[in-house]
Amino acid sequence: MNILVCDDDKEIVDAIEAYLKSEGYNIFKCYSGKEAIEAVENNEVHLIIMDIMMPEMDGLMAMTKIREIENIPVIMLSAKSEDTDIVLGLNMGADDYITKPFNPLELIARVKSQLRRYTTLGGASDNSKADYYTTGSLAIDDERKEVTVDGELVKLTPVEYKILLFLTKNKGIVYSIDEIYENVWKEPSFNPENTVAVHIRRIREKIEIDPKNPKYLKVVWGVGYKVEDI
C-alpha cells in the first residue's frame, strides 16, 4: 500500500514515514498542497495523510482538488484541536482526522482502519455476489459500489458510502451514533458524535432533495439515525 504524507514540517513527515514504514507501507513525501496533487497525478496512492495549514495551497483546498482526480481516503492533520477545524475538514470530504501532537499507535490504527475500508470498497473483496439494496428511489449496487437516486449517480466518499450502505441494508432500524461508528469504522467508539454527524449531513446533502426535511436518512431524536423503509 502506498501512502502519501504531506506536511510543511519535514520533521513530522519524516516521523510519520518512520512509523508507517515499520508497518510495511511505502511512503511518498511532499511538503505543500500543490506537491500533493502532483504526487497523486503521477503515482498510485491508496491513502493520504495531509496537514491542514500549509503554504501555497492548504490541505483542504488540495484535498478538494484531489477528489476531482481520485476518490482516495484522506486523514487530515491539524495542529489545533478546536471542533471548528475538525468539522470543516470533515465537511469538505476528509474521511478522518488526527490532531498534533499525535500518538503513533493511534495514527497507525487510523491508517489501517481507512485502508481496510478503501480495499473493500475499491473492489478487492472476494465476494462476487451482486448485492443490490433499495428504498424508494434510492438504490445501492454494492458490487459496483454505486449509489443512485432517481436513476442519477451520487458520488460519495468511501466513509459516506459505508455509512449509507450499513443503514440501507438495515433500513427501518434505528442505530445510535456509537453503533454506526463501531459498525462502519470497525473499532470501539470514543466521542464519535462530530465525526458521524458531519458524515450524515454530507450524505443528506447528496441524496436528499431537501436535506433539512430528509426523505431517506432520518434522525430519531435522542436515539440515533435510520434509513427509512419506503
NORWO-V759309 format. One record per pair of residues at least 4 apart in sequence whose C-alpha atoms are under 7 Angstrom apart, sorted by the first residue. I is the first residue (numbers start at 1). J is the second residue. If there is no record, write none. Layout:
i & j
I & J
I & J
This chain:
i & j
1 & 25
1 & 26
1 & 46
2 & 25
2 & 26
2 & 27
2 & 44
2 & 45
2 & 46
2 & 47
3 & 25
3 & 26
3 & 27
3 & 28
3 & 45
3 & 46
3 & 47
3 & 48
4 & 27
4 & 28
4 & 29
4 & 45
4 & 47
4 & 48
4 & 49
5 & 13
5 & 27
5 & 28
5 & 29
5 & 30
5 & 48
5 & 49
5 & 50
6 & 13
6 & 29
6 & 30
6 & 31
6 & 32
6 & 36
6 & 49
6 & 50
6 & 51
7 & 13
7 & 30
7 & 31
7 & 32
7 & 50
7 & 51
7 & 54
8 & 31
8 & 32
8 & 54
9 & 13
10 & 14
11 & 15
12 & 16
13 & 17
13 & 29
14 & 18
15 & 19
16 & 20
17 & 21
17 & 27
18 & 22
19 & 104
20 & 24
20 & 25
20 & 108
21 & 25
21 & 26
30 & 35
30 & 36
31 & 35
32 & 36
32 & 54
32 & 55
32 & 56
32 & 57
33 & 37
33 & 57
33 & 58
33 & 59
33 & 62
34 & 38
34 & 57
34 & 62
35 & 39
36 & 40
37 & 41
37 & 62
37 & 66
38 & 42
39 & 43
40 & 44
40 & 45
46 & 72
47 & 72
47 & 73
47 & 74
47 & 115
48 & 73
48 & 74
48 & 75
49 & 74
49 & 75
49 & 76
49 & 77
50 & 59
50 & 75
50 & 76
50 & 77
51 & 59
51 & 76
51 & 77
51 & 78
52 & 58
52 & 59
52 & 60
52 & 76
52 & 77
52 & 78
53 & 58
53 & 59
54 & 58
54 & 59
57 & 61
57 & 62
58 & 62
59 & 63
60 & 64
60 & 89
61 & 65
62 & 66
63 & 67
64 & 68
66 & 70
67 & 71
71 & 157
73 & 95
73 & 114
73 & 118
73 & 158
74 & 94
74 & 95
74 & 96
75 & 94
75 & 95
75 & 96
75 & 97
76 & 94
76 & 96
76 & 97
76 & 98
77 & 97
77 & 98
77 & 99
77 & 100
78 & 98
78 & 99
78 & 100
79 & 99
79 & 100
80 & 99
81 & 99
82 & 86
83 & 87
84 & 88
85 & 89
86 & 90
86 & 97
87 & 91
87 & 194
87 & 198
88 & 92
89 & 93
89 & 94
90 & 94
90 & 95
90 & 198
91 & 198
91 & 202
93 & 157
95 & 159
98 & 102
103 & 107
104 & 108
105 & 109
106 & 110
107 & 111
108 & 112
109 & 113
110 & 114
111 & 115
112 & 116
113 & 117
113 & 185
114 & 118
115 & 119
116 & 120
117 & 121
118 & 122
118 & 158
119 & 123
119 & 124
120 & 124
120 & 125
121 & 145
121 & 158
129 & 143
130 & 142
130 & 143
131 & 141
131 & 142
131 & 143
132 & 140
132 & 141
132 & 142
133 & 139
133 & 140
133 & 141
133 & 168
133 & 169
134 & 138
134 & 139
134 & 140
135 & 139
135 & 229
135 & 230
136 & 230
137 & 149
137 & 150
138 & 148
138 & 149
138 & 150
139 & 147
139 & 148
139 & 149
140 & 146
140 & 147
140 & 148
141 & 145
141 & 146
141 & 147
142 & 146
147 & 153
147 & 154
148 & 152
148 & 153
148 & 154
149 & 153
149 & 154
149 & 207
154 & 206
156 & 160
156 & 161
157 & 161
158 & 162
159 & 163
160 & 164
160 & 199
160 & 203
161 & 165
162 & 166
162 & 184
163 & 167
163 & 184
164 & 168
165 & 169
166 & 170
167 & 171
167 & 226
167 & 227
168 & 227
171 & 226
171 & 227
171 & 228
171 & 229
172 & 226
172 & 227
172 & 228
172 & 229
173 & 226
174 & 224
174 & 225
174 & 226
175 & 179
175 & 180
175 & 224
175 & 225
175 & 226
176 & 180
176 & 223
176 & 224
176 & 225
177 & 181
177 & 192
177 & 193
177 & 196
177 & 224
178 & 182
178 & 189
178 & 192
179 & 183
180 & 184
181 & 185
181 & 189
181 & 192
181 & 196
182 & 186
182 & 187
182 & 188
182 & 189
192 & 196
193 & 197
194 & 198
195 & 199
196 & 200
197 & 201
198 & 202
199 & 203
200 & 204
201 & 205
202 & 206
203 & 207
204 & 208
204 & 211
204 & 217
205 & 211
208 & 214
208 & 215
210 & 214
214 & 218
216 & 227
216 & 228
217 & 226
217 & 227
217 & 228
218 & 225
218 & 226
218 & 227
218 & 228
219 & 224
219 & 225
219 & 226
220 & 224
220 & 225
